[in-house]
Each structure stands twice: as C-alpha cells, then as structure tokens.
Amino acid sequence: MVNKLCIKDLLTLEAFQHLPRARLEWVCDRTQALKVPAGEVLVQEGEAHGDRGLFVLVKGQMAITRRSEGMEIPLGRHEAPAFFGEVQVLTDDPMAVTLRALTDCSLHEIQGEDFLALLHECREFERIVFRTVERRLRGLESFIRGREKMAALGTLAAGLAHELNNPAAALVRALREMPAAILELQRMSLVYGQRQPAPEHTQHWLQVRDDGYDAILNSRVDAVTLSDREETLLNWLEDYGVDKAWKLAEPLALAGVEPEALDQLTERWRNDPTELRETGLHWLALSFEVMAMTKHGLHGAERISELVKAMKSYSYLDQGIQQEVDIHQGLEDTLRLFAHKLRQGIQVDRHYDKNLPKVLAYGSELNQVWTNLIDNAIAAMNDQGRLEITTQYKGGAIRVEIIDSGSGIPPEIQSRIYEPFFTTKAVGQGSGLGLETVRRIVENRHQGSILMDSKPGRTCFAVCLPLPKRQAQ
C-alpha cells in the first residue's frame, strides 16, 4: 500500500504552515507517492508540462540542469524538504530544466488543479509561492544571461579566430621564408659585384627591378592575364636555357616583366659560360619574390590590425559608458565578426543613409542588439539567402532595419518572441533571452522602440532610436 503524504512532512515547508489542518489533510488524501532511484530523470527539459503537478520532495536530492551549447550545465539542486514544479503549473509552459535524482528520492505529487485551489484560497500561501517563483526565475535568468554572454563571446571569439587565421598564417609564412631569400640575394649581389659590371648596365637591372616592385605593390592583375604572362616568360626562360625555369616565371610575371626587357638585360651574357649567365635572372626573380612576401605579410598584418580595431570598436574599449556612436561603424564591426558565416552563402545588401548623425548611446550594448538580430537572421536563413541592412534618419530618430529572406516567424507565436525564455530553437540551442535582451537594451536603456514584421521570405526587425532634441534639430 502506498503511503500518503504525512501532514508532518508538509509542515516542514513554510508555505504549507499557513494552511488550516483540514486543508492539509485534504492535500494528504489526494497526493500520489513517487520513488525515483538515484540517476533517473524525474522531468526532462523541453517536455510538455501536460498533467504534471507540484512536487514535494520528502527525502533525497534532485539535481537541476539545463542544456546549453550541447552541454548539460548544472544550475543547482533541491534538497528535501522542498517543493518545485509550481512555475510549470502556473504557466503551462514546457519544462525549463531537467530534474535528475542524485540519491534515491521520495516525492509526492499534488495535482495541478489541487495546487491552484490552495493558491487561490490562502493569501499567505500564495504570497510565499510567488516569492519562491520570483527567486527561482531570477536565478535561472541570471544563469542564462551569463551563459548567453559566454556563448556570444564564444561566437565572436570563434569568428575572430577564423578571420585572424589566414592573415596570421600569411604573415608567419612570409617572415619564415624571407631570411633565406634575403641571404641568397646578398650572395648573388656579391657574385655580381665581383665582376665589376658597367654602372649603366647595373642601373638598367635596378630600373627593371624597381618597376617590378611598383607593379607588385600597386597593380592588380587578373588570373588569366597573369597565367598568359607566365607561359610567355616560361618559354623565353627555357629557350635561354634556365634550369627550373618555372620557378622564375611566376615572380617575373607578377612584376610585369616583358621578354623584350629580358633580352636587353641578358644580351651581353648569352655566351657567358660562368654562373653569371643566370645569376642576374635569379636575382631579379628572387627580388620580386621577396617583395611579394613583404606585400603578403603586410596585407596580413593590416588585416590583423583591422580586425583588432574592429573588435576594440565593437566593445568600445577605453571609452566611457555612453559615447557618441556611429551606427554604421557598429553595424560594420558586427558584420566583420560574422564574416566567416556570411561568406558561406549569404549576400549582404547595405542601404545606408549618408546623413545619419551620431547618437549618444551605450555603444557596446547597441552592438549586442546588432549581434543578436544579425545572428538570428543568419540562423533563419540556414546560412543561405539575402541579408539587407537599411538605415534612415527621419523625424528626429534613427531607424535601423535588419531584413532576412528566411522562412519567417509563424503568426501564432509572433506575440511571444520577446518573452523571457521563449524560443523556437531546439533544446540547448536557444536560451530565449536574445530578443528579450534586444528589447530591454532598445526600450529601457535607449528609450527607443523595436518593431517586427514577418512573412515567409521576409522578416524585418526595425530598431528606432530617438535623438536628444539638441541633436535632432
């Protein structure tokens, strides 16, 4: 025979101490006893609440966890005596957490309708329950906000690392190869110098080299043209008798050297049996290689500097809490940090109002808004589609629209998208605080507004930021 919940067990909980004895007996007569062995799950995050009621834990410990980024994260634990499950009874929402027995647990379940009856009958009981609800939701929200920030930081860090990888590798490669190339250039110069060539001949070589440097640093040649040049030079070098001519053809082609120039440079050495016959050509090609290495290394360093600058601007480091914010700069900084996702198949169209003024705002928080909205847009399009960003200054306010070509938000849930913990993503993939954070930053911190219009193929979030009267005039 299953034991009923004893009144003595109920009275260990403050909320039930305010119920009359008759009501306590009524509760004890209507509860269902449960045994949950250690390691087993009582309720699973994301499952429909259904007919589950309020749980009273009279023996044992229950672990509270929530999935985040594919991991089961501990939130805390319930230790007997305790009650839980009231939030789901009151909201009829899916379970927000998973409850798993840490030890063998004894519980009693009070049906939802019986719990609600008690709640409405006794004001003091109701007050304590809602105080408990508030405390638990605050704790859950605090945890999720922390995880949300860490997840956002992880996303940005991953994007930044991805973007830094190529320029960093180019810089390292250039610096690694350059010392050997410079030493070889010095050796060639020594061999050439020992032959005491005519100054005007030396000047001709230096002029071709300098012109090639300019071409490498400043010109942009398409791949087809470069390939044609390389083939022509390869034929000339092979005809001249250069060993491994293919090694010289590419840097000479990159520098825009013509076969006619090589004819003039080598005319006096065509019949020279010594090393000098080819040394000049190798010296010229290697000079261009070193310059190309320098150019690639410089581009890598500039790209790294640009990304670091974007990250610093994004986070508004070394600045006050409020700043004069360039909205376009914030949007561009955010797009740079999402570049690795965007280039997979998303076209970005920008329609920026060139007359957009700066706005006094919390810069790093506004960038959180752009981050959440753009990240959601990318997810809605499954990494394939069109992202449109529009800015407009009108009526003393700045309006920023972020539009995606995704599947849209179903009409039946559009009224709930800003609710805390509400998410359409799978369990563990969305906290339900992204859009709530956006609204809180826009409305509470900046006295602005956020509007949403969605249909299949076009979802638009519009952020409106009012300017102070002195700015708007």
WONOR-V385820 format. One record per pair of residues at least 24 apart in sequence whose C-alpha atoms are under 10 Angstrom apart, sorted by the first residue. I is the first residue (numbers start at 1). GAP is how many residues later the second one is. If there is no record, write none. Layout:
I:GAP  I:GAP
//
This chain:
2:30  2:31  2:32  3:25  3:28  3:29  3:30  3:31  3:105  4:24  4:25  4:26  4:27  4:28  4:29  4:104  5:24  5:25  5:26  5:27  5:28  5:51  5:53  5:102  5:103  5:104  5:105  6:52  6:102  9:47  9:48  9:49  9:50  9:71  9:72  9:73  10:46  10:47  10:48  10:71  10:72  10:73  11:70  12:46  12:68  12:69  12:70  13:43  13:67  13:68  13:69  13:70  14:68  14:111  14:114  14:115  15:68  15:107  15:109  15:110  15:111  15:112  15:113  15:114  15:117  16:102  16:106  16:108  16:109  16:112  16:113  17:107  17:108  18:104  18:105  18:106  18:107  18:108  18:110  19:99  19:102  19:103  19:104  19:105  19:106  20:102  23:95  23:98  24:94  26:88  27:82  27:83  27:84  27:87  27:88  27:91  28:80  28:82  29:81  30:78  30:79  30:80  30:81  30:84  31:24  31:25  31:76  31:77  31:78  31:79  31:80  31:83  32:75  32:76  32:77  32:78  32:79  33:73  33:74  33:75  33:76  33:77  34:71  34:72  34:73  34:74  34:75  35:24  35:66  35:69  35:70  35:71  35:72  35:73  36:24  36:26  36:64  36:65  36:66  36:67  36:68  36:69  36:70  36:71  37:63  37:64  37:65  37:66  37:67  37:68  37:69  38:24  38:62  38:63  38:64  38:65  38:66  38:67  39:24  39:60  39:61  39:62  39:63  39:64  39:65  40:59  40:60  40:61  40:62  40:63  40:64  40:65  41:57  41:58  41:59  41:60  41:61  42:56  42:57  42:58  42:59  42:63  43:42  43:52  43:53  43:54  43:55  43:56  43:57  44:50  44:51  44:52  44:53  44:54  44:55  44:56  45:49  45:50  45:51  45:52  45:53  45:54  45:382  45:383  46:47  46:48  46:49  46:50  46:51  46:52  46:380  46:381  46:382  47:46  47:47  47:48  47:49  47:50  47:51  47:380  48:40  48:44  48:45  48:46  48:47  48:48  49:36  49:39  49:40  49:42  49:43  49:44  49:45  49:46  49:47  50:38  50:39  50:42  50:43  50:44  50:45  50:62  51:38  51:41  51:60  51:61  51:62  52:33  52:34  52:36  52:37  52:40  52:57  52:58  52:59  52:60  53:31  53:32  53:33  53:34  53:35  53:36  53:37  53:55  53:56  53:57  53:58  53:59  53:60  53:61  53:62  53:63  54:29  54:30  54:31  54:32  54:33  54:34  54:35  54:54  54:55  54:56  54:57  54:58  54:59  54:60  54:61  54:62  55:27  55:28  55:29  55:30  55:31  55:52  55:53  55:54  55:55  55:56  55:57  56:24  56:25  56:26  56:27  56:28  56:29  56:50  56:51  56:52  56:53  56:54  57:24  57:25  57:26  57:27  57:48  57:49  57:50  57:51  57:52  58:24  58:25  58:47  58:48  58:49  58:50  59:44  59:45  59:46  59:47  59:48  60:41  60:42  60:43  60:44  60:45  60:46  60:47  61:38  61:39  61:40  61:41  61:42  61:43  61:44  61:45  62:36  62:37  62:38  62:39  62:40  62:41  62:42  62:43  63:34  63:35  63:36  63:37  63:38  63:39  63:40  64:32  64:33  64:34  64:35  64:36  64:37  64:38  65:31  65:32  65:33  65:34  65:35  66:30  66:31  66:32  66:33  66:74  66:77  66:78  66:361  66:362  66:365  67:29  67:30  67:31  67:360  67:361  67:362  67:363  67:364  68:76  68:79  68:80  68:83  68:359  68:360  68:361  68:362  68:363  69:78  69:79  69:82  69:358  69:359  69:360  69:361  69:362  70:357  70:358  70:359  71:357  71:358  72:26  72:356  73:24  73:25  73:70  73:74  73:355  74:24  74:69  75:64  75:65  75:68  75:69  76:63  76:64  77:24  77:25  78:24  79:26  80:25  80:26  80:27  81:26  82:25  83:24  83:25  83:26  83:46  83:49  84:25  84:45  84:48  84:49  84:52  85:24  85:25  85:27  85:48  86:26  86:29  86:30  86:43  86:44  86:46  86:47  87:42  87:43  87:45  87:46  87:47  87:49  87:50  88:24  89:24  89:26  89:27  90:25  90:26  90:40  90:43  93:329  94:328  96:44  96:325  96:326  96:331  96:335  97:43  97:330  137:283  137:284  140:281  141:279  141:280  141:290  141:291  141:292  144:277  144:286  144:287  144:288  144:289  145:286  145:287  145:288  145:289  145:292  147:284  148:282  148:283  148:284  148:285  148:286  148:289  149:219  149:285  152:216  152:219  152:220  152:223  152:282  155:182  155:183  155:220  156:155  156:178  156:180  156:181  156:182  156:215  157:154  157:180  158:179  158:180  158:182  159:177  159:178  159:179  159:180  159:181  159:182  160:144  160:147  160:148  160:150  160:151  160:176  160:177  160:178  160:179  160:180  161:146  161:176  161:179  162:175  162:176  162:177  162:178  163:140  163:141  163:144  163:173  163:174  163:175  163:176  163:177  164:136  164:137  164:139  164:140  164:141  164:142  164:143  164:144  165:135  165:139  166:134  166:137  166:138  167:129  167:130  167:131  167:132  167:133  167:134  167:135  167:136  167:137  168:129  168:131  168:132  168:133  168:135  168:136  169:128  169:131  170:123  170:126  170:127  170:128  170:129  170:130  170:131  171:122  171:123  171:124  171:125  171:126  171:127  171:128  171:129  171:130  171:131  171:133  172:125  172:128  172:129  173:120  173:123  173:124  174:115  174:116  174:117  174:118  174:119  174:120  174:121  174:122  174:123  174:124  174:126  175:115  175:118  175:119  175:121  175:122  176:117  177:112  177:113  177:116  178:111  178:112  178:113  178:115  178:116  179:111  180:110  181:102  181:105  181:106  181:108  181:109  181:112  182:104  182:105  182:108  184:98  184:99  184:102  184:103  185:94  185:97  185:98  185:99  185:100  185:101  185:102  185:105  186:97  187:96  188:87  188:88  188:91  188:92  188:94  188:95  188:96  188:98  189:90  189:91  189:94  191:84  191:85  191:88  191:89  192:83  192:84  192:87  192:88  192:91  195:81  201:63  201:64  201:67  202:63  204:57  204:60  204:61  205:56  205:57  205:59  205:60  205:61  205:75  205:76  205:78  205:79  206:78  208:47  208:48  208:49  208:50  208:53  208:54  208:57  208:76  209:43  209:46  209:48  209:74  209:75  209:76  209:78  209:79  210:45  210:77  210:78  211:44  211:45  211:46  212:39  212:40  212:41  212:42  212:43  212:44  212:45  212:72  212:73  212:75  212:76  212:79  213:41  213:42  213:43  213:74  213:75  213:76  213:77  213:78  213:79  213:82  214:41  214:42  214:77  215:39  215:40  215:41  215:42  215:73  216:35  216:36  216:37  216:38  216:39  216:40  216:72  216:73  216:75  216:76  216:79  217:38  217:74  217:75  217:77  217:78  217:79  218:77  219:35  219:36  219:37  220:34  221:32  221:33  221:35  225:28  226:24  226:27  226:28  226:29  226:30  227:26  227:27  228:25  229:24  229:25  229:27  229:28  229:29  229:30  230:24  230:26  230:27  232:26  232:27  233:24  233:25  233:26  233:29  234:25  235:24  236:24  236:26  236:27  237:25  237:41  237:44  240:26  240:30  240:37  240:38  241:29  241:36  241:37  242:35  242:36  242:39  242:40  243:35  245:37  247:35  247:38  247:39  248:33  248:34  248:35  248:36  248:37  248:38  248:40  248:41  249:36  250:35  250:38  250:39  251:33  251:34  251:35  251:36  251:37  251:38  251:39  251:40  251:41  252:29  252:30  252:32  252:33  252:34  252:35  252:36  252:37  253:32  253:35  254:31  254:34  254:35  254:38  255:29  255:30  255:33  255:34  255:36  255:37  257:27  257:28  306:27  306:30  307:26  307:29  307:30  309:24  310:24  310:25  310:26  310:27  311:25  311:26  312:52  313:50  313:51  313:54  314:49  314:50  314:51  314:52  314:53  314:54  315:48  315:49  315:50  315:51  315:52  315:53  316:46  316:47  316:48  316:49  316:51  317:46  317:47  319:44  320:42  320:43  321:40  321:41  321:42  321:43  321:44  322:37  322:38  322:39  322:40  322:41  322:42  322:43  323:35  323:36  323:37  323:38  323:39  323:40  323:41  324:33  324:34  324:35  324:36  324:37  324:38  324:39  325:32  325:33  325:34  325:35  325:36  325:37  325:38  325:39  325:41  326:30  326:31  326:32  326:33  326:34  326:35  326:37  327:25  327:29  327:30  327:31  327:32  327:34  327:36  327:39  327:40  327:43  327:64  327:71  327:73  328:24  328:25  328:26  328:28  328:29  328:30  328:61  328:62  328:63  328:72  329:38  330:33  330:34  330:36  330:37  330:38  330:40  330:41  331:35  331:36  331:38  331:39  331:40  331:43  331:58  331:69  332:38  333:34  333:37  333:38  334:33  334:34  334:35  334:36  334:37  334:38  334:40  334:41  335:35  335:36  335:39  335:40  337:34  338:33  338:36  338:37  338:40  341:34  341:37  341:38  341:42  341:43  342:36  342:41  342:42  342:43  342:44  342:45  343:40  343:41  344:39  344:40  344:41  345:36  345:37  345:38  345:39  345:40  345:41  346:32  346:35  346:36  346:37  346:38  346:39  346:40  346:41  346:58  346:59  347:36  347:37  347:38  347:39  347:40  347:41  348:37  348:38  348:39  348:40  348:41  348:56  349:37  349:38  349:39  349:40  349:41  349:54  350:37  350:38  350:39  350:40  350:41  350:52  351:37  351:38  351:39  351:40  351:41  351:50  352:37  352:38  352:39  352:40  352:41  352:48  353:37  353:38  353:39  353:40  353:45  353:46  353:47  354:37  354:38  354:39  355:36  355:37  355:38  356:35  356:36  356:37  356:38  356:41  356:42  356:43  357:35  357:36  357:40  357:41  357:110  357:114  357:115  358:40  358:109  358:113  359:38  359:39  359:106  359:107  359:108  359:109  359:112  359:113  360:86  360:106  360:107  360:108  360:111  361:84  361:85  361:104  361:106  362:79  362:83  362:84  365:72  365:73  365:76  365:77  365:80  365:81  366:72  366:75  366:76  366:79  366:80  367:71  368:66  368:69  368:70  368:73  369:65  369:66  369:68  369:69  369:70  369:71  369:72  369:73  369:94  370:30  370:32  370:68  370:93  371:63  371:67  372:61  372:62  372:63  372:65  372:66  373:28  373:29  373:30  373:31  373:61  373:62  373:65  373:87  373:88  373:89  374:28  374:29  374:30  374:87  375:59  376:28  376:30  376:58  376:59  377:25  377:26  377:27  377:28  377:29  377:31  377:82  377:83  377:84  378:26  378:27  378:28  379:25  379:27  379:46  380:24  380:25  380:26  380:27  380:28  380:29  380:79  381:24  381:25  381:26  381:27  381:76  382:24  382:25  385:72  386:71  386:72  387:71  387:72  388:72  389:71  389:72  389:73  390:72  391:71  391:72  391:73  392:72  393:71  393:72  393:73  393:74  393:79  394:72  394:78  395:71  395:72  395:77  395:78  396:69  396:70  396:71  396:72  396:73  396:74  396:75  396:76  396:77  397:51  397:67  397:68  397:69  397:70  397:71  397:72  397:74  397:75  398:50  398:65  398:66  398:67  398:68  398:69  398:74  399:49  399:50  399:51  399:63  399:64  399:65  399:66  399:67  400:50  400:60  400:61  400:62  400:63  400:64  400:65  401:49  401:50  401:51  401:58  401:59  401:60  401:61  401:62  401:63  402:50  402:57  402:58  402:59  402:60  402:61  403:49  403:50  403:51  403:54  403:55  403:56  403:57  403:58  403:59  404:50  404:52  404:53  404:54  404:55  404:56  404:57  405:49  405:50  405:51  405:52  405:53  405:54  405:55  406:48  406:49  406:50  406:51  406:52  406:53  407:47  407:48  407:49  407:50  407:51  407:52  408:45  408:46  408:47  408:48  408:49  408:50  408:51  408:52  409:43  409:44  409:45  409:46  409:47  409:48  409:49  409:50  410:44  410:45  410:46  411:42  411:43  411:44  414:38  414:39  414:40  415:37  417:35  438:25  439:24
//
